[in-house]
Amino acid sequence: MHPPMYLSAELRLPVNALDYTILGIYFVVVLGIGFAARRSVKTSLDFFLSGRSLPAWITGLAFISANLAATEILGMAANSAQYGAYTVHWYWIGAIPAMVFLGLVMMPFYYSSKVRSVPEMLLLRFDKWAHLLSSALFAFAAILIAGVNLYALAIVVEALLGWPEWVAILVAGFFVLAYITLGGLSSAIYNEVLQFFVILAALIPLSVLGLKKVGGWDGLTDSLKASHGDDFVTAWGGTGIGSDNPLGANWLTIVLGLGFVLSFGYWTTNFAEVQRALSAKNLSAAQRTPLIAAFPKIFIVFLVMIPGLVAAVLVPKIGTSGSDLQYNDAIPYLMEQLLPNGVLGIAVTGLLAAFMAGMAANVSSFNTVFTNDIWAKYVVRDREDAYYVRFGRLITAIGVAASVGTAFLASSFSNIMSYLQTLFSFFNVPMFVVFIIGMFWKRASAKSGFWGLLAGTTAAMVNYFVLYKQDVIGIPSDQGANFVSAIAGFVAGAVVMVIVSLFTAPKPEAELQGLVYGTRSPGMSEAPAKGDDAWYRRPALLGWSAVVLAAACYIPFSF
């Protein structure tokens, strides 16, 4: 077990009035966006899915910003300080292919079926039991993940600015609650677009100044090779089966556990992401949403990996008993050491924006699933539309309060990325296997969805809490254990689905139109408007160009 995630008390930032002014302006703009978006909320569709009216570039930037949260900023920098250049796998193999698959293959099913959430898709393809279980699991996971962002924000603000934890939690929770309650998903999405640029403004100078501090890229890699070995600055070095490497995983585990199971499970079924695409104005825009997001995703890895690598050079024993700094301290440490006032204010604002974006994405997806998939379907049915808008605002407040309660569960992990990957292996991977088998196999019966989801979740948890934590099997690291848990959950879910399907009746073929690959619903035949066929509006070209670009980026890190 890692020590708790507390940042070093020595990381207090020398902020001044200019820095606080920048931070104050940001909070004012955030609330202003919430009030502006409120005018567009007239129906529950407006509140939960922005009336399906947003352009692709807005939803695309919101899609990547919703992911660019605590997991990305602190978590991936911590990954880099701990594991080195292996971090690129979370982007070029652990994100881009799945994002392209979502845009080209799965969005036509999601968008054309007119579902309001990912669990609702399981109701159409399987039955109410699969729907209810997936809704409950997703709502629980969303609150846990929102809690990660809130807890990490409180710890960072306390260490860097000296605010008490409870003040940081209340301030961040209030602003997220205010703008989501006011403007619904539209407010969250437009704030995420703003937050995307604020985050870049924070990370770019940090990466540039960090490289300058260690003598450029050549100085960085030379220092790391001398202190951590050659494999620390390569993507695939030491990943042969039976070989040792900092990550504690071989190439097969990386490709299957991270590149396929965890990656596709997260990007294709995590409603906090898919919800942004469902709010797009048409099917073409919905498909382009994850594809537009894929291009900045290819390059963001450098902005989070470089600070982690620089921290590993400047503090060679970071994360060990020989240092007061944990891996999560990488970004705050460089902020303290490198950034002048003004730029420091932007960096602090960028960190707060990242945490708020991640929390808002999960809270907005939680209120949609809980309202539409649990409350409206099984508790209070057939009420007027305005009732569900009011309830959606109420459950948003409850979700923020619950996030505060779950925040401290993250405290047992010194690398919060490990905690997030653990949650994804428990909740996203089993849902993905149910989706993928149901989408490509007509014979998958209605009952198989529930049992496959239950078996996959149980198998992933048993592997992590029993086999790994009790040392029944030897796995070198938490991340390696997460990869194995993901594979176990996927295999168990798939096997159980096949067995149950062979002994139960399939759904009538007429009920599978538009829900199984090879069948079509009317919305899936949508063609681009005449004169609207430029390459950047064509999902297939966008998707394949993103895959090729990501693959090309691997070349410098492969040797």
C-alpha positions, 0 to 999 in steps of 0.5 A, spaced: 500 500 500 502 506 498 502 512 503 497 517 503 496 522 497 499 528 501 503 534 498 509 536 501 508 542 506 514 545 503 511 546 496 507 553 499 507 557 493 509 565 493 503 567 490 501 575 490 495 579 489 496 579 481 495 571 482 489 572 486 486 577 481 487 572 475 484 566 479 478 571 481 477 573 474 476 566 472 471 564 477 467 570 475 467 568 468 465 561 470 459 563 474 457 568 468 457 562 463 452 558 468 448 564 468 448 565 460 447 558 459 441 558 463 437 562 458 437 556 453 434 551 458 427 550 457 426 542 457 429 536 460 433 535 453 436 542 454 438 540 461 441 533 460 444 534 453 444 541 451 438 540 446 442 536 442 444 542 438 452 544 439 457 544 434 462 539 433 468 543 435 465 545 441 463 538 443 470 536 441 474 540 446 469 539 451 470 531 450 478 532 451 477 537 457 472 533 461 478 527 461 484 533 462 482 533 469 486 530 476 487 524 472 491 527 467 495 533 470 497 530 477 496 523 475 500 522 468 505 527 471 506 522 477 506 516 472 512 519 468 516 521 475 515 513 477 515 510 470 518 514 465 516 514 458 512 508 458 506 514 460 506 515 452 502 508 452 496 511 456 495 516 450 497 513 443 495 506 444 491 507 451 486 512 448 487 514 440 485 507 437 479 507 442 477 514 441 477 513 433 473 506 434 468 510 438 467 516 433 467 511 427 463 505 429 459 506 436 457 513 435 452 511 430 449 507 434 448 511 440 446 517 437 441 514 432 438 510 437 436 517 441 438 515 448 440 520 453 445 515 456 450 509 455 446 505 460 439 506 456 443 503 450 443 497 454 436 497 456 434 497 448 439 491 447 438 487 453 433 488 458 431 492 464 436 488 469 442 490 465 440 497 465 438 498 472 445 494 474 449 498 469 445 505 471 447 503 479 454 502 477 455 508 473 452 512 478 456 510 484 463 510 479 461 517 477 461 519 484 467 516 486 471 519 480 468 526 482 471 525 489 478 524 486 478 530 483 475 534 489 480 531 494 486 532 489 484 539 489 483 540 496 490 537 497 493 541 492 490 548 494 492 547 501 499 545 500 500 551 494 496 556 497 495 555 504 487 554 504 484 549 509 482 543 505 475 544 507 475 551 504 478 548 498 472 543 497 467 548 499 469 553 494 470 548 488 464 544 490 460 551 490 462 553 483 461 546 480 454 546 483 452 553 481 454 553 474 451 546 472 445 547 476 444 554 472 445 551 465 445 544 465 450 540 460 451 546 456 454 550 462 459 544 463 461 544 456 462 551 455 466 552 461 470 545 459 472 549 453 474 555 457 478 550 461 481 547 456 485 553 454 486 555 461 490 548 462 494 549 456 496 556 458 498 553 465 502 547 462 506 549 456 510 554 460 511 549 465 514 544 460 518 549 457 521 552 463 522 545 466 526 543 459 530 549 460 532 547 467 535 540 465 539 542 459 533 541 454 531 534 451 538 531 450 540 533 457 533 530 460 534 524 457 541 523 458 540 524 466 534 519 466 539 514 463 544 515 468 540 515 474 534 510 472 537 506 466 535 506 458 528 503 459 526 509 463 526 513 456 523 508 451 516 506 450 517 499 449 524 497 452 524 492 457 517 490 456 519 483 453 515 477 456 519 475 463 523 482 462 523 487 468 521 494 467 519 500 471 512 499 469 511 492 471 508 490 465 510 486 459 508 488 452 502 483 451 499 486 458 500 493 455 497 491 449 491 487 451 490 490 458 491 497 457 491 498 449 484 494 448 480 492 455 481 499 459 482 503 453 476 501 450 472 500 456 473 507 458 473 511 452 467 508 449 462 506 455 464 512 460 458 516 459 462 522 462 465 522 455 460 520 451 455 525 453 459 530 450 458 527 443 451 526 444 449 533 445 452 534 438 447 537 433 447 531 428 450 525 427 456 527 423 458 532 429 457 527 434 462 522 430 467 528 429 467 529 437 471 524 439 475 524 433 477 532 434 479 531 441 484 525 438 488 530 435 490 534 442 490 528 445 496 526 441 500 532 443 498 533 450 502 527 453 508 531 452 505 537 457 504 532 462 510 527 461 515 532 461 514 535 468 514 528 471 521 527 467 524 533 469 521 532 477 525 525 476 531 529 474 531 534 479 529 530 485 532 523 483 529 520 489 522 522 488 516 518 491 521 513 495 523 513 502 529 518 501 525 524 499 519 528 502 516 528 495 511 524 493 510 522 485 504 527 485 508 532 487 511 533 480 507 538 478 506 543 484 514 542 485 516 545 478 510 550 479 514 552 486 521 552 483 520 555 476 514 560 475 514 567 476 508 571 479 503 572 474 504 566 470 504 562 477 497 565 477 495 562 471 498 555 473 494 555 479 488 557 475 489 551 470 490 546 476 483 548 479 480 548 472 482 541 471 480 539 477 473 542 476 472 540 469 473 533 471 468 533 477 463 537 473 464 532 467 462 526 472 457 530 476 453 532 470 453 525 467 451 522 474 445 527 474 443 525 467 443 517 469 440 518 476 434 522 473 433 519 467 435 511 468 433 510 475 428 515 478 424 516 471 424 509 469 423 505 476 421 510 481 417 516 479 414 515 472 411 519 467 411 526 470 411 532 466 418 534 463 419 540 468 419 535 474 425 532 471 429 538 470 427 540 477 429 533 480 436 534 475 438 540 479 436 537 486 440 530 484 446 535 482 446 538 489 446 531 492 451 528 487 456 534 489 455 533 496 456 525 495 463 527 492 465 530 498 463 524 502 467 519 497 473 524 496 477 521 502 477 514 499 483 517 494 487 518 500 490 511 500 494 512 493 500 516 492 499 515 485 492 517 483 492 515 476 493 508 479 486 509 483 482 511 477 485 506 473 482 501 478 475 504 478 475 503 470 477 496 471 471 495 476 466 499 472 468 501 465 471 494 462 465 490 464 460 494 461 465 495 455 464 487 454 457 487 454 456 492 449 461 489 444 458 482 444 451 485 444 453 490 438 457 484 434 453 478 436 445 478 434 445 471 438 447 475 445 440 474 449 437 479 453 439 476 460 446 475 458 447 483 459 446 483 466 450 476 468 455 478 463 456 485 467 455 482 474 461 477 472 465 482 469 465 486 475 466 481 480 472 478 477 475 484 476 474 486 484 476 479 486 483 479 482 485 486 485 482 485 492 483 478 493 489 475 488 493 481 488 492 485 495 493 478 498 499 476 495 496 470 492 499 472 485 505 476 484 504 483 480 510 488 481 505 494 481 498 497 482 498 499 475 500 492 472 494 489 477 489 494 474 491 491 467 490 484 469 484 486 473 481 489 466 483 482 462 480 478 468 473 482 468 473 482 460 474 475 459 469 473 465 464 477 462 465 475 455 465 467 457 458 468 462 455 472 456 456 466 451 454 461 456 448 464 458 446 466 451 447 459 449 441 457 454 436 463 453 432 465 448 435 471 443 431 477 442 427 478 436 431 480 430 426 486 429 428 489 436 435 489 434 435 494 428 440 499 429 442 496 435 447 490 432 452 491 427 450 490 420 443 492 422 441 500 420 436 505 423 433 510 419 438 515 423 444 511 421 443 513 414 444 520 415 449 523 409 453 530 410 449 536 407 451 538 400 457 542 400 459 540 407 464 534 405 471 537 406 476 532 409 475 535 416 468 534 416 469 527 414 469 522 420 473 516 417 478 521 414 479 524 421 479 518 424 485 514 420 489 520 420 489 521 428 491 513 428 497 514 423 499 520 427 499 517 433 503 511 431 508 516 428 509 519 434 511 512 437 517 512 433 522 516 437 520 513 443 521 506 441 528 505 441 
